[in-house]
Amino acid sequence: MDGVIRDVTLSNAISGETVRAWVGRPWVETVADSGIEKVRRSVEDARARGFSAYRQIPQLFPSGLELPIEYTTVRLGHDSGMLAVGRNLTAVSELQSRLVAAQQAMERDYWKLREVETRYRLLFDASTEAVLMLNADDLRVEEANPAAIRALGLTRGWEFVNELAPRERDLFRALLTRLRESGRAPGGVFHLGADQTPWILRISLMNGDPTNVYMIQLIPAEGGAPMIAPRTEPIALAGLMQRIPDGFVVIDRDGVVRRANQAFVDLVQAGAEGAVLGQRLDRWLSRPGADLATLLTNLRRNGMVRLFSTVIEGELGTPIDVEVSAAGDSVSDPAFIGVVLRDVGRRMPLLGEAPRQPALPALTGPSSKTPLRDLVQTAVAVVERHYLESALEITSGNRTAAAELLGVSRQSLYAKLNRYNLENGSQTTAADTE
């Protein structure tokens, strides 16, 4: 009962060890230093409760061998002593070591793949040659580098076959079949887009997960379209757009970014223009009720948008308050929309401008007798009036659009406008009177 060894029996796996010298010695003297406390706890638990939990103890043998053994100790009847039964964990330890080594190897392979992917992405984005990646199953665009987006206007999800001339689609599919069967296919001249511009296509098959992809390199044929920018765009205008200190992007009617200046790239913390081309603008708009859908709705309704307050959340997760102005290439149904985003988070008052008075009532000290409930009601009223005025300003006084922006019914909006005497500042549209 004091933890002194009275008898020892070894398994066949280690039957060659001589342990008769253990008899008569305390158990704690036969284990490594890290196992002494575990032995004491096992003996105490068995003495008090009749058994102990399983504990892994480094057992030292007279020959110098050290084995990890998992022991449980059981008290025998009355004060007859205790029985400690151990299981050799050498095989388990080896498996654990192999598992750790395998995990480290997998992690090294993962970072090698990430490095290769990063290099591929940099080359893909920096290439001046238009490159498309097509899904092998449905021939939709999986990826397009900036040169392809600028030259062809193709973005993720577009069906590439529909861009080919109808008479050339069967030939294109035949080239893909030959590529799958033999691994190689000759290049060819195909006509793309509404203007049927000739391009030389080189097609390669790449293994992917979960499906294979076709990599298509597009080289303008003689007399084809330029790779960098449309001929109708003046070079000076492109340089001027890059020098604008506010963020400027051109998006299509679906909200996909087609052009972006460096100020916008810095605003969304993307690093390079290639990282934002082909992405939807709402990827970075994070304020509920002031997202891309609301912006496009107001643009189609009013022809333009100005002082549209929202929040940009960059790639690094930093939120930035911005004001947005936007206009399309046509009033009714614009195909392309120019968007200006101005950072107002650090806006300072003009020189000589009087500082704004706080909108919420301030406590005057210990003599203030204003109840807390009245202070809260006043604060709620100030905040509610602020958002009502902002919604009316964004929607140019359109109460239906303001109600949609605030997420309330028109009846509720009318009641709140009446409460704060804001009815005269709003406009009534045909949709309001229906």
N, C-alpha and C positions, 0 to 999 in steps of 0.2 A: 504493500500500500504506500510505501515511501518512494516508489519509482526505481527500486534496485532490481537489476536483471537477475532472474532465477533460472531461466532456461531460454535457449535460442534454437529455432529451427529455420533453415534456409530453403528456398525453392531450388528446383533442379537447375535453373539458369545460372545460379551463383553458388552451387553446392561445393565448388572447389575452394571457397574462402574458409579460413579457420577463424572461428569466433568464440571458441571456448573461453578465451581470456575475458570476454565480456561478463561472464557469470560472476556475480558478486559485486559488480560495479554499477554505479548509478547510470541510468539511461542517458542523462544529459551529457555524460563524459564521452559518449560514443558518437556524437553528432557534431557537425560543424557549428561554428559560433552563431550563424544565422538561424539555427534550428533549436537552440537551447530554450528560448522563451516558448516556442511552440510545444516542445516536449513538456515543459512545466504546466502549460495550460491544458494539454491533453490529460495529464495525470490528475490535475485538480478537477477537471470536468468529470472524469470517470469516477473519481472519489465522491464527488458531490451529487451527480445526477445519474450515475450508472453507466454513462457512455460519453464519448466526446465526438466532436465533428471531425470530418476528414481534413487532415492538414498535411501539406507537402513538406517533408523534412529531409535535409541533406544528410544521409547516413554515411559515416566514415568507417571503413573496415581496416583491420590491422595491417593489411597489405598495402594500404595507401589509397585503395579504390574508394571513390565517392560516388554514390548513386542517389538520385532523387526518388524517394519512396513516400507514397501517400499512406499515412497511418490513420487508423481509428482505434481508440482504446475503449475496452469494455470491462466493467467491474464484474468479478466473479462472485459467487454466493458468499454472503456474510463478509468476513475479512480475509478471504482466501487469496486476495490479490487481484491483479488486473491482467488482461490479455490484450496486447497491442498487435494488430494485424496490419501488415503493410503490403502495398502493391508497387512493383517496380515501374517507374514512369520514364525509363530511359527512352523507350520507343516513342512515347508521347513527346518528350523533349526534342528528339530528333525531328519529329514531324513539325513541331512548332518552329524549330530553327529553319527547316526547309520552307515553311510557310512564310516566315519573315523574309528569307532570301528571295523567294518568288515575288512577294509584294514589292520589295525594293527593286527587283529587276523590272517588274511591270511599271513601276513609277518612273524608272529611268527611260524605258521605252516610250511611256506616255509623253514625257517632256521632249524626247527626240522627235516624236510625231508632231507635237505642238510647234517645235522649232521649224520643222519642214513645212507645216501648214502656214506658219507666219511668213516664211520666205516665199512660198507659193502665192500667198495673198498679196504681198508687196509687188512681186513681179506681175501678177494678174492685173492689179490696179494701175501700175506704172506703165504698162505696155501701151504704145501708141497704135498698135494694131488691134482692130476690133476682134474680140474673142467672146464666144457664147458657149454656155454649157447647157445641153438639152437633155431632159429626162428620156431615157431609152424606151420607156413604155408608151408615153403619150406625146413625145416630141414637144413638150412645153419648155420654155426657157427656165432653167434652174438658177443660173447666174449670168450676169452680163457685166463686163468691165466698163469703166467710164468711157473709153473710146467707142465701144459699141452703143452705149446709151446716147452719146452725143451724135453719132453718125446715123444710127438707125432708129433711135427712139424705142428700142425693145427693152422691156423690163421683165422682171420675174413673173411667170404665169402666162405669158403670151404664147400662142400657138405659132411656132415658127413656120410650119408648112403653109399657113394661111397668108404669110408674107411673100411666098414664092408666086411666080407667074403660074396660072393654072396648067399650062402646057408642060411645065417643068416639074410638077409635083411627083408624077410617077417616076421620072428619072432620078429624083432625089431619093425616093424610097428604095429604088433599085440599088443606088450606091450604098445605102445603109445596109441592105441585105448582103451585098458583096463584102462589106466591111465586117459584118458579123461572121460570115462564113470563112473568109480567108485572112482576116486581120488587117487587110490593107485595101484601100480604095483610091482611085485616081481623083485628082482635083477637077473641078469643072466651073464653068461660068454660068451663074444663075442671076436672074433678075428679081430684085427685091423691092418691096414697098409699092405705094400707089403710083410713083413715077417710073417703076420698072427699071431702076438703076442697076447696071451690070456689076456683079461682084464675083471674084474668084474665091471659091469655097474649098477649104482643105479640112477633111473630117477625120477624127481619130476617136477610137473607142477606149473608154477608161472604166476600170472596175470601180464601183462605188457601193456604198451601204446606205439604204437597203437595195438600191437598184443601180444598174450601170448608167453611165452618162456619155453623151457624145460631145466632144470638144470641137467646135467649128471655128476656124480662123478665117476671117474675111479680109480680103485684099481688094481695094478698088481696081476694077479693070480700067483699061485705057478710056479716059473721058469720064470715069466714075466720080462719085461724090468725094470730097475731101474728108480726111479722117478727123481733123481736130475740131472744126466748127463749120456750120453752114456758110455758104458763100454770101448769103444775104446779110450776115451779121457783120457789122464793121468791127475791125480789130480795135479801134479806139474805144468803142462801147464796151467791149469785153474787158479791156484794161481799166476803164472807169468803174465798172461794176466791182472789180476786185478791190479798188481803192476806197469804196464807200465804207465809212467807219461803222455803220449799222449793218446788221445781218440782212442779207438779201438772197432770196431763193426764187426760182421759177418752178412751179409745180403744174402738173396736168390736172384735168378735171377729177381724177381719182385721188389727188393729194400726193402723187409720187414726185419726189424731187428730181428735176431734170438738170438744173444748174444751181450752183451755190457759190457765193464769194467766201473769202477767207474769214471775214468777220463772223459769218454764220457758222463756219466750221469751228472757230474758236468758241462761239457761244454754246454750241452743243458738245464741246470737248471731244471732237471726233478725230482730230489729228491731221486728216487730209480730205480733200474734196471727194476722192474716190470712195471714202467710207460712208458718205451720205447720199451719193447718187443712187437712184433706184429704191431708196427707202421712203416710206410714207412719213409725211410731216408730223402726223399725230404720234409718232414714236417718241417725240420729245415734248409734246404738249401734255401737261399733267394736271391742269386744274379742271375739276368736274364742272360741267356747264359752260366751259369756255374752251372746248376742244376743237379739233379740225372740222367736225361735222357742223358745229354751230357757226364757225367762221365761213364755211362754204355756203351754208343756208342763208346767212345774212348777205353774202356777196351776191348770190343769185337774186335775192329779193330786192336789194338796194343798188346793185351795180358796182358798189365799192364798199370797203370797210375801213374805218379809221378809229384810232384810239381803242382798239379791242384789247382789253387787259387779260393777260393769261400768265402762265408760269412755264418756263422752259426747264426741263430736268435733263442735264447733260449726261454723257456716258459715264461720268464719274459719280453721278448721283447728286450733284449740286443743283438746287433749285434757284432759278433766276427770274425775277419779275420783269416782264416785258410788255410793251405796247406794240400792237400789230396794226399795220395798214396794208391793204391789199386791193388790187384791181386786176381785171381780166383783159384779155385781148379783144373781147367783145362784151357787150352789156348783157345780152340775153343768155347765151350758153357758152361761156368762154372755154376754149380748149386748153389755154395756158394762162396761168395766174402768177403775177409778180407779187411777192410778199416781202415786206420790210418789217424787221423785228428790232426794236430799240430797247436796250437794257435800261430800265428805270429804277433798278434796285439801289443805285448809288446817286440818284438825282439829288442835288443840293439846291436850296433856295437861292434865287437870284440876289445879286448884290443890292442892298437897300430894301429887299422885300421883308415885310413884317413877318415874324414867326407866327405860324398858325397856332391858334388857341386850341387847347385840348377839347375834344368834343364831349368827353365824359365829365360830369361834375366832380370836382375835387373835394375831399374832406377838408374842413377848416380847422381841424384839431380837436382837442378834448371837448370843446364846447359845442361841436356839431351834434345836432339832434335829428339829422335825417335818418329815418329807419333804413335798414339794409334792404328791405323789400322794395322801397321806393328807388334806391340807388340801382338795384338790379333792373327794375322795369325801365328806368331812364336809359341805362346802358343798352338794353335790348332794343329800345326804340331808336336810339342813335344808329346802331348797327343795321337794323332793318331799313331805316330811311336811306342809309348810305348805299345799300345794295339795290334798293328800288331805283334810286337816281342813276346808279351805274348801269343798270339793265336798260333803263330808258335811253341813256346816252348811247350805249352800244347799238341799240336797235333803232336809233333815230326816232324815238317816241312811239314806235309800233308796239302797242300793248299786247297783241297776240304773241309776237316774237319775244317780248320781255317775259311773259308768263312761261313760255317754253324754256327760256334761258334760266329762269329761277326755279323751274320745276313745280309751279303752282297752277291752279286753275285760273281762268280769266276772272271768274266771280271773286275769288279770293284776292287777286291782284287789284280789281276795282275797289274792293273794300279797303285795302291797305292804302291805295292812292288817295281815297277820300279821307282816310284817317290823318294822313300827313299833308293834306292840301296840295297834292301833286297832280291833280287831274288836268289842270290847265297846261301843264308842260308836256303832255302826251298827245300823240296824233291818233286820230281814228281812221282806220282803214276799212276797206270793204269786208275783210275777214272779220274785223271786230264787230261789225254791225249785223252780220249774218245770224 
